[in-house]
Amino acid sequence: MTPTDLLADHFRVDKPHQAALKRLRISTVEDLLYHLPARYEDISDIQSVAGLALGQEAVVYGQLSCLKTRKAWKSKRPIAEGYIEDGSAKIKVMWFNQPYLAKMYSDGMYVKVAGKVTGKEGSPYIANPELEKLDSLPVDRHDSIFKGTGVEADDTLYPVYRESKGVTSKWLYHTVLKCFDKGVLERLHDPIPAAILERYNLPELATALVWIHSPKKAEHAESARKRFAFEEVFYIQVQSAQNRAAANAASTYSFKTEPTHIKSFTNRFPFALTGSQEKSICDILKDFAGSHAMSRLLEGDVGSGKTAVAATTAFAVATSRPPEGSGKAGGSLTDVDFGNLQVAYMAPTEILAKQHFESFIEYFHHLPINIGLITGSGCMKFPSKSDPTKPTKISKAQLLKWVKNGEIPILIGTHALIYKSVEFKHLAYVIIDEQHRFGTNQRKQLAKKDARMPHLLSMTATPIPRTLALTIYGDLDITLLDEMPAGRKPVKTEVIGPGQETAMYEHVRSELAAGRQAYVICPRIDEPDPAKQTALNLKSVKAEAEHLSKTEFKDYKIGILHGKMTPAEKDTAMNDFNEHKFDVLVATSVVEVGVNVPNATNIIIEGAERFGLSQLHQLRGRVIRGAHQPYCFAVTESKSEKTKERLGALSTAKNGFELAEHDLQFRGSGELYGGKQSGLSDLGMEAIRNLKLVEAARTEAQELVATYDTPDQFTQAHPLIAHKVAHLGEELHLE
């Protein structure tokens, strides 16, 4: 058996099984070996039901049976009850005031139950135990699967793998051990140079695979996880180092802009730039004058003024000449004609693209600079020939013609910007808003719109922990916007627990009565199916809007906004809310990014425990745009102390960057920002909490790449690393 062999060549794998494995991205033996355990069960605590005694704290693995609900005889309290049986015996389990558990679980399900045995002799039961659903049961530590595998009988760590319907954790474990028995470890070649492994005391590949899949002790599993975490981050850093080297080797547009020229633009702003904004603009202008194409991430807290930085630097580009053209770079406004450099500004949604278009009109309305907008639903241009103070709708063909001949130096849009039909004359500057919402290929496609490498500015209002920024954006220089504009009031945030909503609604009604507006954020769009266990207890947009219209906000107009609406419907909803045609907008987290309604000063976030801290920070950023005091209410049904502590950080953290670090520590394992990290495994996400590991991988990758003059030389010397890098997840970005 070799690592590149198909599993189907060695094991009985029917078509449904193959489909299940494909969902787990497993087809070869190597894929299986790199499908690492998600966690370990300590099977030393497994107890048999037959051996339980009254008063004992029990941990039992088994199957549920006879699940039902009933009411207590005297108190009439609802009770969910059933039995758990493990082959030795069965014992009753009961949950008081939690009848929904009988719908969440069903007979035959594998579960882990932990609680105290109570009752009386002859009729024991476990009351209100903790309950965890399992896809399969761990084997007993004396089970025969350990025989002949080199695992001692007293080992207590049992690996649990991510599964797919049709492929259980147990099957994966058995199959890995069989691969070991077939000698695959002897045919493995370690991609990581031995010198690097030795420097950081990391096990070589074959040893690490045995330790992680079949650990004899916890220290072995931890050492192996550290090795694979380093390996994953190392490949990403190699890719980043190669990307930066390629950018440095490419020709670009190099031009200088006089400070007085920039001042002529920023002096018209109705506000003073913060020191942080001025430094960011200065950094970008220095990059424009350099010999290499800029690759910079502008990371700004919510409301820190990224758009002003984008507009100012776009002005510098749109009023500059290409090196081969006539006229001075960074010349006066009279130099503006069809030969100037161009800017492409890409936003992740139509709502945000139109908002940026409107913002740029405010910044540029006094200048003879044309601005275009292209989205999936249409095109616009500013200024209109008939009314120079307003934009006008134009055909896509006309817009593309003007962009191609240089008549439109600034083009704002969505993914439509990367279409092949969009051609520029001199694309010198690409701005990508909310960098984490675009994949690598989308960014590269936009950068290929010109023979020269354009300067790239990626912007995000999602605060990113330093280790994550170094990992995901290792090929970018990072600039922080960490000052808020003068006079902007911080959001007063309050965590609302079960039964504490009355005062919250009274406050919001008083704000509405004063002419303000409010958001209500729900985790779902539609009312959930109560038969589905994961759907319970989550408020939905449609149901909550109907409920609030009849109860708490019955005297006010309510609108809705969610991701299933068409772009036109979303635009109508946002425009109506912005024009105060209704008072309360009930929405999903679709409003998380960039939506700007200054009169909205209150936000209620239902099911707050289901969002990451950084996503909650984004959501509450929707209410800091106006002159009035903003309020955020994070509503949770959870009574967990951990949840209270995590949500409490919203009130105490000084800014979004501090919150991001909190989020990384609290949630970790790929759950930041309310969703799984795309492109990083759970192990990789654990790794980024270790700054020393990330910096070590970064240093080693940069030194290794710098050793070779060309990518071909690197590939010849390190073909296994080159192969791994080439097959990295395309979407290495934040969801």
N, C-alpha and C positions, 0 to 999 in steps of 0.2 A: 504493500500500500504506500502510495506517495501523497503528499499534501494536495497535489493538483487533481487527484482522482475524483470522479463524481461519486457521491455517496451511493447512488443507485447501482454503481458497479460492484459494490461490496455488501450492500444490505437490501433486504426486501423493502422496496419503497414503491407503493402503488401511486396512481395519479393523484388522488385526494391528499395523500401524504406528501407528495412532491409539491403540490400547491401550498400546503401548510408550511413546508420548509421554505418555499420561495418567499412567502410573506415575512419570514424571519431572515431573509437574505442569505439562506444557506443552500448551496448546491454542491460544493466540493468539501472534501475532508478538511481543508484549511479553514473554510468558512465555519465549519462546526467547531473546530478547535478554538477559533477566535470568538465564538459565541459564549462569552464568559458568564459565570454565575452572577445573577443580580444581587444575591445575598446568600446567607447560610442559615440553616436551621440548626440550633443547638439541640440535638436529639438526646442529650443527656437528661433533659427534663421531661421526656415522654413518660407518662404514667398510664397503666392499664386501668380501665374503669373498674374491673373486678377488685383491684387492690386499693381503691379509694376508701377513706375513712371520714367520718363526720368531723367537721372543723378543719379539715385539711385544705390548704391552698392547692388547687389542682390545675394541671395543664394536660389537656386530653386532645388527641387527634382522632377523628372518626367521621362517620356519616350521620347526617341528620335523618330523622324519620318522624312520622306522625305529627307534623307541624300543624298547629291550629291556633285560633284565638277564642277566648271566652271572657266572661266577666266574673270578677271575684264575687263570692256568695253574699258577703255583707256590704262591702264598700262599693261594689259594682265597678271597681277599677278594671280597665281592659288589661288582659294578660295574653302574651304570646307564649306558647309552650310547645315542647316536643321532646325528643330523645336524641342523645348522641350515643352511638354504639361503635365499638372498636374491635369486635370479634371476641373479646373476653367477656363482655357484659354490656348492658346499656344503663344510662342514668338520665333522669328527667332534667331538662333545662327550662328555666322560666324567666321571662322578662316582663316586669310590671310597667304599665303605662307606655308600652312600646309595641302596640299591636301591628304596626307597619312591618316589623321584622318578619312576620309570617308571610308577607308578600315579597319582601326582599330576598328571602331564602326559600328553598324548596326541598322536599324529601329527596334523599340521595346525594345531596351536595356534600363534598368533603370540606371539613372545617377544623379550625383549631379553636378550642374553648378554654378560657382561663378564668377561674373564679373560685369562690369558697364553697365547699360541700356543706350543706345545711340540711335541716329537716329532722327526722328522727330515725332510729334504727328500723330498718325494713322498708323505709320510704324516703331515701335521701334525694336531694335535688341540688342543682347549682343555680343560685338566684342572680339575675342580672350579670351574667358573665360577659367578659370581652369575647367578641366573636370575629374570627377572621376566615374569609372564604379562601379555599385552596383549590388548585386545579388537580392536584393529586396528593396522596399522603406520603410523607417521608418514610423510608424503610426503618425498621428497627435496627439498632446499632449492631445486633448480632445476626442480621440477615445475611444470607449466603452471597449476596452480590459483592461483599467485601473480600471474599476468599479468592486468593490467587492474584490480587491486584496490588499487593504491596502495602495495603492499608491495614493497619493494626485494628484488632477487634474492639479496642477501647476508644477509638476515635469517635468524636461526637459532633463534628461539623459536617453537615449534609448540604451540598450545593442546591440552590433553587434557581432555575433558569427562566428567562422570559419565554412564554409559550405562545402557540397559535392553535386555533381549533384543529384538533387532529394530531398535534404533536405535544406530548406532555413533557414536563420537566424531567420526570423519571426516565422516559425514553431517551431524552437527550443525554442524561447522565450515563445510562447504560451504554449508549453508542460511543460516547467519548472513551470510556474505559476499554471498549472493544477495539477502538482505533489504536489505543496505546498497546494493547496485546498484539496487534498486527504489525508492530514495529515502525509506526509512522514517525515516532520521535527521532529515530536514528537517521531519517531521511530529511529532516528539517535543517534549513540553513538560517542562521540568525542575521536579520538585516542590520541590526545595530552593531557598529564596530566594537570589538572586545575592549578596546581602551576606554571607550565611553562607559560601558557597563562597569568596568573595574573602578573608574573614578567615583562612581556614585553607589558602589556596592549593590548592583542590581543583578539578579540571577540571569543566566543565559536562557534562551528561548525554551528549550526542551524541559529544563528544570522548572521554569516558571509555569509552563502548561500543566505539569503534574501537580505543582503546589496549588494552583488556583482551582483546578477541577477536582482534585482529590487530596486536600490538605491533611497532613498528619496532625498539625497543630495550628492555632490561630496565627502564630508568627509567620509560618510559611505562606498562608493565604494573604496576609498583609504585605509581605515582601513581593509576592507575585503581582498583586494588584498595583503596587507602586511601580513595578517594572512596566506593566502594560499601560498605566497612566502616562508614564514618561514617554513611552513609545508613541502613543497617540498624539500627545502634544508635540513631540519631536517632529513627526511627519508634517504637521500643520506649520511648524516653524520653518522647516525646510522649504515648503511651498511658498511661504511668505518671503523668505530670503531670496528665492529664485524670482519671484514676482518683482521684488524691489530691484534686483540686479537687471532684469529685463527692462524695467521702466527707466533705469539710469542709462542703459545703453541706447535707448530710442531717442530720436530727435524730437524736439518739442518747440513750442513758441516761447521765445524768451524776450521779455520786454519790461521796461521800467516805467513807473508811474510817479510823477512828482507829487509830494505831499500837498502842495497848494491845489493841485487838480482834484484830489480827493476831498479836500476841505470845501471846495466850491460845491460839492455834492452834499456832504454831511451837514454843512451849515444850514441847509434848508429843512433838516429834520425838526419836528416839533418837540424834540427831546434831546438831551445831551447823551452822547455815547458813554457807556460805563468804561472804566479802565480796562476791564476784561474784553470788551468789544474792540476797543482801540488796539489792544495787543494782538487780538486774533486777526484783525485786518492787516496789521503790520506784518505778521508772520506770513500771511498769504501773499501779500505784495512782494515780500522778499523771495518767496518761492517762484513767483512769476518771473523774477529777474534772474533766476538761477539757470544753470545749464541742463538740469534734469527736470522732467515733468513732475509736478507736485502730486503727492499722494497723501492727503491729510484728512483726518477725522476731526470734525468740530463737534465736540460733545458738550451740549448745553443743558442746564437744568430747565425745567418747565418755566416758560416765560422769561428766559434770560436774554432774548433778542437775537436769535440766530438769523432771522429773516433780514434784519438790518445789515448784518455782516455779509450775507449772500448778495443783497442788493448793491452794497458799496463795492464789493469786489467785482460783481458783474458789470457795474458802471466802468470800472478801470479797464476791463477787457473790451467792452463794447465801444469805447472811445480810443482804442489803440489800433495801430496799423500792424499788419504782418511784416516781418523783417524784410521781405522782398518787395514790399509795396513802397509807394512814395509817401512822404509826410513823416512826421515825428511820432514815435511811439508815445502813447499817453498824451496826445496833443489836445488842443482845445476843442470845444464842442463844434466848431466850424469844420473840424476834420471829419465829422461823421458822414460817411457815405456808404456805398455798397461794398467797399473794400475792407471795412473794419473787421476785427476779430469777432467771433460769435460765441454765445453761451447757450448751453442746453441745461435746463433745470428740470429734473425728473422727480415727481412725487408719487407716492404709492396708491393714491386714490383720486378719483375725479373731484371729490369735494375739496381735498387738500390742494390739488392742482389749480382749481378755480380760485381758491382762497389766496394762493401765492400770486396768481395772475392779478387779482384785485389789489394785493399789497404792492406789487411792483408798479402798478398804475399810479398808486399814491406817491411812490418814491420818484417816478420818472415823468410824471404828467407835464412838467415844465420843460422837458427836453425833447429835441427832435430825434428820438430813438424809438424805433418800432418794436413792439413786443407782441409775440404770437402765443397762442394757446392751442394745443392739439390734444384731444382726448378721444376715446372711443365713440363718444356721442356727438362730436362736432368740433369746429375750429373757430377761433376768434382772433381779431387783431386790434391793437391799440396803437395810435389813435384812429378813429373813424375819419374818413375824408369829409363827410357831411357835418360831423360834430367832433372837433378835435378833443373835446373833454370826455368823450365816451368811447368804449370799444364797439366793434361791430362784428357780426357774424360773417364769415367768408367761407368759400368752398375749400375743401381739402386740397384740390388741385392748385388753386391760387396760392394758398399758404405754402405748399411745397415748392412752388416756383419761386416765391419771394425768399424762402429760406436758402434755396440752392444758389440764387444769384447774390445773396448777401444783404438783400433789402431788409430782412428781419434779423437783427443781430442777437436778439434774446428770444429764445423759444422755450416755453414752459409746457410740460405735458405729463402724461402718465406713461405706461409701458408703450404707448403708441410712438414714443420718441425713438424706440429702437427698431421700428419697422424699416425694411430695406428701402422703402420708397422715400424715407426722410433723408435727404442729402444736404450737407452744409458746404459752404464755400471755404470758410476758415474756422473750423470748430476748435477753439483754443481752451475752453473751460467747461467742464462738466460738473454740475452740482447735483448730488443725489440726496434727497431729503428722506429721513428715516431709513438710513443705510441698512438696518437689520431686516427690512422687509423685502430686500432684493437679493437675488442669488448672484453668484460669481459671474455666470455667463451673461446675465443681463447687464452688469457693469462693463464687462469686456466688450459686448456688442456696441454699447454706446461709445466706448473709447475708440472703436475702430472706424468711427464716422469720418476720420481725417487721416491723411497719410502720416501726419505727425501725431505723436502721442499728446492728447490734450491734458491739461492740468485737471486733477480730480479733487473735489471737495465733497466728502461724505458728511452728512449732518445727522445727528440723532438727538432727540430730547429724552431718550431712555438712558438714565444714568447707568453706567457700566462699571462694575468693579475692575480695578486695575489689572488683576490677573486675567480676567475674561477679555479685556481689551487687548492685552498683550498676546493672547492666544488667537482670538478670532481676527483681530485687526493688526497682526504683527507686521504687515507690510506698509502700514500707514503711520505717519507722524500724528501725534494726538495733541489737540489744543482744547483746553477746557474753558467754557464760559461759566464761571462760578460766581458772578455778581448779578444781583437783580437790579433792574432799573429803579431809579430813585422814586419814592412815593408808592411803590407797589406793596400792598398789604399782604402779609403771610396768611395762609389759610388756617382758620381755627378748626382743628380736627377733633372729633369726639367718637369714641368707640361705643356703639349702642348694643347692649346685650339683650338676651331674651326678656320680654316684658317691659322694656325701657323706651318704647317707641312714642309714647303719648307726648312727652315734652318735646321730642324732636319734631313731630308733626305740628304742634302748636307754634314752634319757632318758625318753621317753613311757611306756615299760613300767614304769620305776621309779616314775613318778608314779601310774600306774594301780595298781601294787602297794601304794602308800601310801593308796589309797582315793579318789584323784582321778578325774576324767573328762576326756575329750578330744574335740575336733571334728577331722574330716578334711574339708576342703572341696575339691570337684572341680568343674571347669568344665562337665562334662556330666552328664546324667541317665542316658542309655543309652549302650551301647557304640557307637562311630561306625561308619559304613559305610566300610570301607577304600578303596572305589572313589572316594570323594569327597575331593578334595584338601584341603579346609579342615577335614576331620574327623580328620586323622591326629594322633597324638601327644598327644591330650587324654584324660586319665583321666576315666572316668565313675563316677558314684555307685554304680550297681549292680555293675559289674565290680570296682571298687576295694574295695567292701565284701566281696564274695566272696573276693577275693585276700587281703585283710588277715585275714579270718577263718580262713584256712588257713595263713597265714605269720606276719607280725609280731605280730598280736594274737590268735593262735589260742586263748589261754587266757582270753580276755575276751569279753563279750557285745557284739555290734555291732548298731546300728539304722541306719535310713536316713531321710532327709527331703529331699523335693524338690518343685518347683512343680507337678508333674503329679498329686500326691496330692490327695485331696479334703480340704476343711477339717477334717472329722472325723478323717481319717487323720493329718493334720498335728498336730492337737491331741493325739491319742493318742501319737504319736511324741515330741512335746515333753514331755508329762506323764510318760511313761515314763522319758525321759532325766532330767527334773528329779527324779523319785523314785528315780533310780539303779537302774532295772530293767535297764539296760545301761550299759556303760562308755564306749563310743566311738560317736559319732554321725557317720556319713558323710553329707554333705549338699552341696547346691549353695549358692550365695550367698543362698538364701532365708532363711538365718539372719542375714543382714547387719544387719537393722534390729531393735534393741530386745529380742531374745530374751535371757532372763536366767536362767542356771543357775549359781549361785555356786560350786558344787563343780567346775565345768569350768575347769581351769587351763591346759590346753594346746590349741593349735590348729595343725594342719598345713594349709597352703594349697598344694595342687598347682596347677601351671601358673600360678604367681604373676605371671609376666610378662604374662599376659592380663588382669589386673585393673589398674585405676587405683590410684594410691597412696592416694587418699582412700577407695576401696572396701576396699583391704587394711587400712587403719586402722580402718574400720568393722568388718570381720571380726574383727580381733584384739581389738576392744573387747568381744567376747563373753566373754573370759576375765579381765576385770578386776573382776568383781562380788564376788569372795570375799575371804577374809582371807589366802589363800596366794599365794606368788609365781607370777605368770602367765608363760607362755612362748608365743612365736609362731615358727613355722618357715615361711618363705616358700621353697617348693621350685620351682626352675626348671630346665628342660632347656637353656635358652639359654646359649651361651657368649659372647654379645655383651657387649662392654665397656659399651655404653650401657645395656643391661639391668642389669648389675651396679651401675652408678652410680645408676640410678634406684631399684632396690630397696634399695640401700645407704642411701638417704635415710630408710627406715623405722627404721633403727637410730640415725641421728644427729639427726633432727628432734626438737625439743623438744615439739611438740604437733601436733594435726591441722591447725591453721591454717597452720603453717609447711609441712606436707606438701602442703596444697592449692596453695600457691604453687609448690612444686617440681613438682607434677603439671601445673600449667598450663604451665610452661616446658618440661617434658620431653615431654609428650604433645600439648597444644594441639589445634588443628584438630578440635574436637568429640569428643575421645576421653576426656575426663575421666570419672572415676567408673565406668570400665569399660563405658561405652556411649555411643552418639552423643547429643549434646545435642538434645533435642526442641524445635524451634521456632527454633533458631539455625543458620544455615548454617555451613559450614566457615570461610568468610570472616569471618562474625560472631564465631566462636570465636577466630580469629586476632586479631581486633580487640580482644577483651577483655584481651589481654596488654599492651595499650597504655593505661595509666591516663590519660594526657593526652587521648587521643582520646575515651575514655568520658566523662571529666569535661567535655570540651568539648561533646560531643553532649548531655549532661545539662543543662548550663547553657543552651545555645541552645534546647533544647526547652522548658524551664521558662519562659524569658523569652518565647518565642513564645506559649505557651498563656496566660500571665498577661496578655498584651496584650488579650485578649477577655473580655467578661463572661459569655458563654454559649457552650456547645458549638456552637450553630447559627451564631453569629457567626464562630467559628473555621472552620467548614466552608465558609461562604460565601467567606471570604477565602482559604482554602487547600484547595480541593476535592481536589486531587491527594494532598496529605498525608493528609487525612481518609479518602480512599479506601484508601490504603496501610495506615493504622492499623486501619481496620475489617476488613481482610483479613489482619492479622497472624496467624501460626499460633496456633490456640487453645491449644495445649499448650506455652506458653512456660514450661518448667520443666525440671528435671534428671531424666533417666531414672533 
